[in-house]
Amino acid sequence: MYKEFGIKEDTINLSNEVEKEIKPIFEQIEKVSEQNSLKVLQAFCKNNISDMHFNSTTGYGYGDVRKRCH
C-alpha cells in the first residue's frame, strides 16, 4: 500500500525497525496508564464518586445513586 503512495522501500523498512525498537517503551507506558486508571477508579469508588458529581443536576432524584463498586 505504501509503495502506491510513492513511499520508498528504505523508508518503510526504517519505519518498521523504529516501531519494533520503541514497542517496549509504549507497552510500558500503556501498563502504567492502565494501573493509574485503576487507581483513580478505585479512589472514586472508595469515596462514592460517580458521574453525577461531574455534571449539573436539576435536583430531582437525589438519593437515587447506588453504589456500583465491588
BAKOL-177851 format. One record per residue: x, y, z of N, C-alpha, C in turn; residue number from 1. Coordinates in Angstrom, 1 decimal, m for minus. Atoms other than C-alpha are relative to their C-alpha. Layout:
BEGIN
<site><n_x>X</n_x><n_y>Y</n_y><n_z>Z</n_z><ca_x>X</ca_x><ca_y>Y</ca_y><ca_z>Z</ca_z><c_x>X</c_x><c_y>Y</c_y><c_z>Z</c_z><k>NUM</k></site>
...
//
This chain:
BEGIN
<site><n_x>0.8</n_x><n_y>m1.2</n_y><n_z>0.0</n_z><ca_x>0.0</ca_x><ca_y>0.0</ca_y><ca_z>0.0</ca_z><c_x>0.9</c_x><c_y>1.3</c_y><c_z>0.0</c_z><k>1</k></site>
<site><n_x>m0.8</n_x><n_y>m1.2</n_y><n_z>m0.1</n_z><ca_x>2.7</ca_x><ca_y>2.5</ca_y><ca_z>0.9</ca_z><c_x>0.7</c_x><c_y>0.3</c_y><c_z>m1.3</c_z><k>2</k></site>
<site><n_x>m0.7</n_x><n_y>m0.2</n_y><n_z>1.3</n_z><ca_x>4.5</ca_x><ca_y>2.0</ca_y><ca_z>m2.4</ca_z><c_x>m0.9</c_x><c_y>0.7</c_y><c_z>m1.0</c_z><k>3</k></site>
<site><n_x>1.0</n_x><n_y>m0.7</n_y><n_z>0.9</n_z><ca_x>1.3</ca_x><ca_y>3.1</ca_y><ca_z>m4.2</ca_z><c_x>0.0</c_x><c_y>1.5</c_y><c_z>0.2</c_z><k>4</k></site>
<site><n_x>m0.1</n_x><n_y>m1.5</n_y><n_z>m0.3</n_z><ca_x>1.8</ca_x><ca_y>6.5</ca_y><ca_z>m2.5</ca_z><c_x>1.4</c_x><c_y>0.5</c_y><c_z>m0.2</c_z><k>5</k></site>
<site><n_x>m1.4</n_x><n_y>m0.5</n_y><n_z>0.3</n_z><ca_x>5.4</ca_x><ca_y>6.8</ca_y><ca_z>m3.5</ca_z><c_x>0.9</c_x><c_y>m0.1</c_y><c_z>1.1</c_z><k>6</k></site>
<site><n_x>m0.9</n_x><n_y>0.1</n_y><n_z>m1.1</n_z><ca_x>6.9</ca_x><ca_y>5.9</ca_y><ca_z>m0.2</ca_z><c_x>1.1</c_x><c_y>m1.1</c_y><c_z>m0.3</c_z><k>7</k></site>
<site><n_x>m1.1</n_x><n_y>0.9</n_y><n_z>0.4</n_z><ca_x>10.3</ca_x><ca_y>4.3</ca_y><ca_z>m0.7</ca_z><c_x>0.2</c_x><c_y>m1.2</c_y><c_z>1.0</c_z><k>8</k></site>
<site><n_x>m0.2</n_x><n_y>1.2</n_y><n_z>m0.8</n_z><ca_x>11.2</ca_x><ca_y>0.8</ca_y><ca_z>0.5</ca_z><c_x>0.9</c_x><c_y>0.3</c_y><c_z>1.2</c_z><k>9</k></site>
<site><n_x>m0.9</n_x><n_y>m0.3</n_y><n_z>m1.2</n_z><ca_x>14.0</ca_x><ca_y>2.2</ca_y><ca_z>2.7</ca_z><c_x>m0.7</c_x><c_y>0.7</c_y><c_z>1.1</c_z><k>10</k></site>
<site><n_x>0.8</n_x><n_y>m0.7</n_y><n_z>m1.0</n_z><ca_x>11.6</ca_x><ca_y>4.5</ca_y><ca_z>4.4</ca_z><c_x>m0.9</c_x><c_y>m1.0</c_y><c_z>0.8</c_z><k>11</k></site>
<site><n_x>0.9</n_x><n_y>1.0</n_y><n_z>m0.7</n_z><ca_x>9.2</ca_x><ca_y>1.6</ca_y><ca_z>5.1</ca_z><c_x>0.8</c_x><c_y>m0.9</c_y><c_z>0.9</c_z><k>12</k></site>
<site><n_x>m0.9</n_x><n_y>0.9</n_y><n_z>m0.8</n_z><ca_x>12.0</ca_x><ca_y>m0.6</ca_y><ca_z>6.4</ca_z><c_x>0.4</c_x><c_y>0.8</c_y><c_z>1.3</c_z><k>13</k></site>
<site><n_x>m0.5</n_x><n_y>m0.8</n_y><n_z>m1.2</n_z><ca_x>13.3</ca_x><ca_y>2.2</ca_y><ca_z>8.7</ca_z><c_x>m1.2</c_x><c_y>0.2</c_y><c_z>1.0</c_z><k>14</k></site>
<site><n_x>1.1</n_x><n_y>m0.1</n_y><n_z>m0.9</n_z><ca_x>9.8</ca_x><ca_y>2.8</ca_y><ca_z>10.0</ca_z><c_x>m0.3</c_x><c_y>m1.2</c_y><c_z>0.8</c_z><k>15</k></site>
<site><n_x>0.2</n_x><n_y>1.3</n_y><n_z>m0.7</n_z><ca_x>9.3</ca_x><ca_y>m0.9</ca_y><ca_z>10.8</ca_z><c_x>1.0</c_x><c_y>m0.2</c_y><c_z>1.1</c_z><k>16</k></site>
<site><n_x>m1.1</n_x><n_y>0.3</n_y><n_z>m1.0</n_z><ca_x>12.7</ca_x><ca_y>m1.1</ca_y><ca_z>12.6</ca_z><c_x>m0.2</c_x><c_y>0.9</c_y><c_z>1.2</c_z><k>17</k></site>
<site><n_x>0.3</n_x><n_y>m0.9</n_y><n_z>m1.1</n_z><ca_x>11.9</ca_x><ca_y>2.0</ca_y><ca_z>14.7</ca_z><c_x>m1.2</c_x><c_y>m0.4</c_y><c_z>0.8</c_z><k>18</k></site>
<site><n_x>1.2</n_x><n_y>0.5</n_y><n_z>m0.7</n_z><ca_x>8.5</ca_x><ca_y>0.7</ca_y><ca_z>15.5</ca_z><c_x>0.3</c_x><c_y>m1.2</c_y><c_z>0.9</c_z><k>19</k></site>
<site><n_x>m0.4</n_x><n_y>1.2</n_y><n_z>m0.9</n_z><ca_x>10.0</ca_x><ca_y>m2.6</ca_y><ca_z>16.8</ca_z><c_x>0.8</c_x><c_y>0.5</c_y><c_z>1.1</c_z><k>20</k></site>
<site><n_x>m0.9</n_x><n_y>m0.4</n_y><n_z>m1.0</n_z><ca_x>12.6</ca_x><ca_y>m0.7</ca_y><ca_z>18.7</ca_z><c_x>m0.7</c_x><c_y>0.7</c_y><c_z>1.2</c_z><k>21</k></site>
<site><n_x>0.7</n_x><n_y>m0.8</n_y><n_z>m1.0</n_z><ca_x>10.2</ca_x><ca_y>1.6</ca_y><ca_z>20.6</ca_z><c_x>m1.2</c_x><c_y>m0.7</c_y><c_z>0.6</c_z><k>22</k></site>
<site><n_x>1.2</n_x><n_y>0.7</n_y><n_z>m0.5</n_z><ca_x>7.4</ca_x><ca_y>m1.0</ca_y><ca_z>21.1</ca_z><c_x>0.1</c_x><c_y>m0.3</c_y><c_z>1.5</c_z><k>23</k></site>
<site><n_x>0.0</n_x><n_y>0.2</n_y><n_z>m1.5</n_z><ca_x>8.6</ca_x><ca_y>m1.9</ca_y><ca_z>24.7</ca_z><c_x>m0.3</c_x><c_y>1.2</c_y><c_z>0.8</c_z><k>24</k></site>
<site><n_x>0.3</n_x><n_y>m1.2</n_y><n_z>m0.6</n_z><ca_x>8.5</ca_x><ca_y>1.7</ca_y><ca_z>25.6</ca_z><c_x>m1.5</c_x><c_y>0.3</c_y><c_z>0.1</c_z><k>25</k></site>
<site><n_x>1.5</n_x><n_y>m0.2</n_y><n_z>0.1</n_z><ca_x>4.9</ca_x><ca_y>2.1</ca_y><ca_z>24.5</ca_z><c_x>m0.7</c_x><c_y>m1.0</c_y><c_z>0.8</c_z><k>26</k></site>
<site><n_x>0.6</n_x><n_y>1.0</n_y><n_z>m0.8</n_z><ca_x>4.0</ca_x><ca_y>m1.1</ca_y><ca_z>26.2</ca_z><c_x>0.1</c_x><c_y>0.3</c_y><c_z>1.5</c_z><k>27</k></site>
<site><n_x>m0.2</n_x><n_y>m0.4</n_y><n_z>m1.4</n_z><ca_x>5.4</ca_x><ca_y>0.2</ca_y><ca_z>29.5</ca_z><c_x>m0.9</c_x><c_y>1.2</c_y><c_z>0.3</c_z><k>28</k></site>
<site><n_x>0.9</n_x><n_y>m1.2</n_y><n_z>m0.2</n_z><ca_x>3.5</ca_x><ca_y>3.5</ca_y><ca_z>29.0</ca_z><c_x>m1.5</c_x><c_y>m0.5</c_y><c_z>0.2</c_z><k>29</k></site>
<site><n_x>1.3</n_x><n_y>0.5</n_y><n_z>m0.1</n_z><ca_x>0.3</ca_x><ca_y>1.6</ca_y><ca_z>28.4</ca_z><c_x>m0.3</c_x><c_y>m0.7</c_y><c_z>1.3</c_z><k>30</k></site>
<site><n_x>0.1</n_x><n_y>0.7</n_y><n_z>m1.3</n_z><ca_x>0.9</ca_x><ca_y>m0.6</ca_y><ca_z>31.5</ca_z><c_x>m0.2</c_x><c_y>1.0</c_y><c_z>1.2</c_z><k>31</k></site>
<site><n_x>0.1</n_x><n_y>m1.0</n_y><n_z>m1.0</n_z><ca_x>1.4</ca_x><ca_y>2.5</ca_y><ca_z>33.7</ca_z><c_x>m1.3</c_x><c_y>0.7</c_y><c_z>m0.1</c_z><k>32</k></site>
<site><n_x>1.3</n_x><n_y>m0.7</n_y><n_z>0.2</n_z><ca_x>m1.6</ca_x><ca_y>4.2</ca_y><ca_z>32.2</ca_z><c_x>m1.1</c_x><c_y>m0.8</c_y><c_z>0.5</c_z><k>33</k></site>
<site><n_x>1.1</n_x><n_y>0.9</n_y><n_z>m0.5</n_z><ca_x>m3.8</ca_x><ca_y>1.2</ca_y><ca_z>33.0</ca_z><c_x>0.0</c_x><c_y>0.0</c_y><c_z>1.5</c_z><k>34</k></site>
<site><n_x>m0.1</n_x><n_y>0.0</n_y><n_z>m1.4</n_z><ca_x>m2.5</ca_x><ca_y>1.0</ca_y><ca_z>36.5</ca_z><c_x>m0.5</c_x><c_y>1.3</c_y><c_z>0.7</c_z><k>35</k></site>
<site><n_x>0.4</n_x><n_y>m1.3</n_y><n_z>m0.5</n_z><ca_x>m3.1</ca_x><ca_y>4.7</ca_y><ca_z>37.1</ca_z><c_x>m1.5</c_x><c_y>0.2</c_y><c_z>m0.1</c_z><k>36</k></site>
<site><n_x>1.4</n_x><n_y>m0.1</n_y><n_z>0.2</n_z><ca_x>m6.6</ca_x><ca_y>4.5</ca_y><ca_z>35.7</ca_z><c_x>m0.7</c_x><c_y>m0.8</c_y><c_z>1.0</c_z><k>37</k></site>
<site><n_x>0.6</n_x><n_y>0.9</n_y><n_z>m1.0</n_z><ca_x>m7.4</ca_x><ca_y>1.6</ca_y><ca_z>38.0</ca_z><c_x>0.1</c_x><c_y>0.7</c_y><c_z>1.4</c_z><k>38</k></site>
<site><n_x>m0.1</n_x><n_y>m0.7</n_y><n_z>m1.3</n_z><ca_x>m6.1</ca_x><ca_y>3.6</ca_y><ca_z>41.0</ca_z><c_x>m1.0</c_x><c_y>1.1</c_y><c_z>0.1</c_z><k>39</k></site>
<site><n_x>0.9</n_x><n_y>m1.1</n_y><n_z>m0.1</n_z><ca_x>m8.3</ca_x><ca_y>6.6</ca_y><ca_z>40.1</ca_z><c_x>m1.4</c_x><c_y>m0.6</c_y><c_z>0.1</c_z><k>40</k></site>
<site><n_x>1.3</n_x><n_y>0.6</n_y><n_z>m0.1</n_z><ca_x>m11.4</ca_x><ca_y>4.3</ca_y><ca_z>39.6</ca_z><c_x>m0.2</c_x><c_y>m0.5</c_y><c_z>1.4</c_z><k>41</k></site>
<site><n_x>0.1</n_x><n_y>0.5</n_y><n_z>m1.4</n_z><ca_x>m10.6</ca_x><ca_y>2.7</ca_y><ca_z>43.0</ca_z><c_x>m0.3</c_x><c_y>1.1</c_y><c_z>1.0</c_z><k>42</k></site>
<site><n_x>0.2</n_x><n_y>m1.2</n_y><n_z>m0.9</n_z><ca_x>m10.4</ca_x><ca_y>6.1</ca_y><ca_z>44.7</ca_z><c_x>m1.4</c_x><c_y>0.5</c_y><c_z>m0.2</c_z><k>43</k></site>
<site><n_x>1.4</n_x><n_y>m0.5</n_y><n_z>0.2</n_z><ca_x>m13.7</ca_x><ca_y>7.2</ca_y><ca_z>43.1</ca_z><c_x>m1.0</c_x><c_y>m0.9</c_y><c_z>0.7</c_z><k>44</k></site>
<site><n_x>0.8</n_x><n_y>1.0</n_y><n_z>m0.7</n_z><ca_x>m15.3</ca_x><ca_y>4.0</ca_y><ca_z>44.3</ca_z><c_x>0.0</c_x><c_y>0.1</c_y><c_z>1.5</c_z><k>45</k></site>
<site><n_x>m0.2</n_x><n_y>m0.1</n_y><n_z>m1.5</n_z><ca_x>m13.9</ca_x><ca_y>4.3</ca_y><ca_z>47.8</ca_z><c_x>m0.7</c_x><c_y>1.2</c_y><c_z>0.6</c_z><k>46</k></site>
<site><n_x>0.6</n_x><n_y>m1.3</n_y><n_z>m0.5</n_z><ca_x>m15.2</ca_x><ca_y>7.9</ca_y><ca_z>48.1</ca_z><c_x>m1.4</c_x><c_y>0.2</c_y><c_z>m0.6</c_z><k>47</k></site>
<site><n_x>1.4</n_x><n_y>m0.1</n_y><n_z>0.5</n_z><ca_x>m18.6</ca_x><ca_y>7.2</ca_y><ca_z>46.4</ca_z><c_x>m0.1</c_x><c_y>1.1</c_y><c_z>m1.0</c_z><k>48</k></site>
<site><n_x>0.0</n_x><n_y>m1.0</n_y><n_z>1.0</n_z><ca_x>m17.8</ca_x><ca_y>9.5</ca_y><ca_z>43.5</ca_z><c_x>m0.6</c_x><c_y>m0.7</c_y><c_z>m1.3</c_z><k>49</k></site>
<site><n_x>0.6</n_x><n_y>0.6</n_y><n_z>1.2</n_z><ca_x>m19.9</ca_x><ca_y>8.9</ca_y><ca_z>40.4</ca_z><c_x>m0.2</c_x><c_y>1.1</c_y><c_z>m1.1</c_z><k>50</k></site>
<site><n_x>0.2</n_x><n_y>m0.9</n_y><n_z>1.1</n_z><ca_x>m20.8</ca_x><ca_y>10.6</ca_y><ca_z>37.1</ca_z><c_x>m0.8</c_x><c_y>1.2</c_y><c_z>0.4</c_z><k>51</k></site>
<site><n_x>0.9</n_x><n_y>m1.1</n_y><n_z>m0.4</n_z><ca_x>m23.4</ca_x><ca_y>12.8</ca_y><ca_z>38.8</ca_z><c_x>0.9</c_x><c_y>1.1</c_y><c_z>0.7</c_z><k>52</k></site>
<site><n_x>m0.9</n_x><n_y>m1.0</n_y><n_z>m0.6</n_z><ca_x>m20.5</ca_x><ca_y>14.6</ca_y><ca_z>40.6</ca_z><c_x>0.7</c_x><c_y>0.9</c_y><c_z>m1.0</c_z><k>53</k></site>
<site><n_x>m0.7</n_x><n_y>m0.8</n_y><n_z>1.1</n_z><ca_x>m19.2</ca_x><ca_y>15.9</ca_y><ca_z>37.2</ca_z><c_x>m1.0</c_x><c_y>0.7</c_y><c_z>m0.9</c_z><k>54</k></site>
<site><n_x>1.0</n_x><n_y>m0.6</n_y><n_z>0.9</n_z><ca_x>m22.5</ca_x><ca_y>17.1</ca_y><ca_z>35.7</ca_z><c_x>m0.9</c_x><c_y>0.8</c_y><c_z>0.9</c_z><k>55</k></site>
<site><n_x>1.0</n_x><n_y>m0.7</n_y><n_z>m0.7</n_z><ca_x>m25.1</ca_x><ca_y>19.6</ca_y><ca_z>36.7</ca_z><c_x>m1.2</c_x><c_y>m0.8</c_y><c_z>0.2</c_z><k>56</k></site>
<site><n_x>1.2</n_x><n_y>0.8</n_y><n_z>m0.3</n_z><ca_x>m28.4</ca_x><ca_y>18.4</ca_y><ca_z>38.1</ca_z><c_x>m1.1</c_x><c_y>0.9</c_y><c_z>0.2</c_z><k>57</k></site>
<site><n_x>1.1</n_x><n_y>m0.8</n_y><n_z>m0.2</n_z><ca_x>m31.9</ca_x><ca_y>19.6</ca_y><ca_z>38.4</ca_z><c_x>m0.4</c_x><c_y>m0.1</c_y><c_z>1.5</c_z><k>58</k></site>
<site><n_x>0.4</n_x><n_y>0.2</n_y><n_z>m1.4</n_z><ca_x>m32.1</ca_x><ca_y>18.4</ca_y><ca_z>42.0</ca_z><c_x>m0.9</c_x><c_y>m1.2</c_y><c_z>0.2</c_z><k>59</k></site>
<site><n_x>0.9</n_x><n_y>1.1</n_y><n_z>m0.1</n_z><ca_x>m34.6</ca_x><ca_y>15.7</ca_y><ca_z>41.2</ca_z><c_x>0.7</c_x><c_y>m1.3</c_y><c_z>0.1</c_z><k>60</k></site>
<site><n_x>m0.6</n_x><n_y>1.3</n_y><n_z>0.0</n_z><ca_x>m33.7</ca_x><ca_y>12.2</ca_y><ca_z>42.2</ca_z><c_x>1.2</c_x><c_y>m0.1</c_y><c_z>1.0</c_z><k>61</k></site>
<site><n_x>m1.1</n_x><n_y>0.2</n_y><n_z>m1.0</n_z><ca_x>m31.2</ca_x><ca_y>12.9</ca_y><ca_z>45.0</ca_z><c_x>m0.3</c_x><c_y>m1.2</c_y><c_z>0.9</c_z><k>62</k></site>
<site><n_x>0.2</n_x><n_y>1.2</n_y><n_z>m0.8</n_z><ca_x>m30.6</ca_x><ca_y>9.8</ca_y><ca_z>47.0</ca_z><c_x>m0.2</c_x><c_y>m1.3</c_y><c_z>m0.9</c_z><k>63</k></site>
<site><n_x>0.2</n_x><n_y>1.2</n_y><n_z>0.8</n_z><ca_x>m31.1</ca_x><ca_y>7.5</ca_y><ca_z>44.0</ca_z><c_x>1.3</c_x><c_y>m0.6</c_y><c_z>m0.4</c_z><k>64</k></site>
<site><n_x>m1.3</n_x><n_y>0.6</n_y><n_z>0.4</n_z><ca_x>m27.4</ca_x><ca_y>6.9</ca_y><ca_z>43.5</ca_z><c_x>0.2</c_x><c_y>m1.3</c_y><c_z>0.8</c_z><k>65</k></site>
<site><n_x>m0.3</n_x><n_y>1.3</n_y><n_z>m0.6</n_z><ca_x>m26.5</ca_x><ca_y>3.3</ca_y><ca_z>44.2</ca_z><c_x>1.5</c_x><c_y>m0.2</c_y><c_z>m0.2</c_z><k>66</k></site>
<site><n_x>m1.4</n_x><n_y>0.3</n_y><n_z>0.1</n_z><ca_x>m23.0</ca_x><ca_y>2.2</ca_y><ca_z>44.9</ca_z><c_x>0.1</c_x><c_y>m1.2</c_y><c_z>m1.0</c_z><k>67</k></site>
<site><n_x>m0.2</n_x><n_y>1.0</n_y><n_z>1.0</n_z><ca_x>m21.8</ca_x><ca_y>0.2</ca_y><ca_z>41.9</ca_z><c_x>1.4</c_x><c_y>m0.6</c_y><c_z>0.0</c_z><k>68</k></site>
<site><n_x>m1.4</n_x><n_y>0.6</n_y><n_z>m0.1</n_z><ca_x>m18.3</ca_x><ca_y>m0.8</ca_y><ca_z>43.0</ca_z><c_x>0.0</c_x><c_y>m1.3</c_y><c_z>0.8</c_z><k>69</k></site>
<site><n_x>m0.1</n_x><n_y>1.3</n_y><n_z>m0.7</n_z><ca_x>m17.3</ca_x><ca_y>m4.2</ca_y><ca_z>44.2</ca_z><c_x>1.0</c_x><c_y>0.1</c_y><c_z>1.1</c_z><k>70</k></site>
//
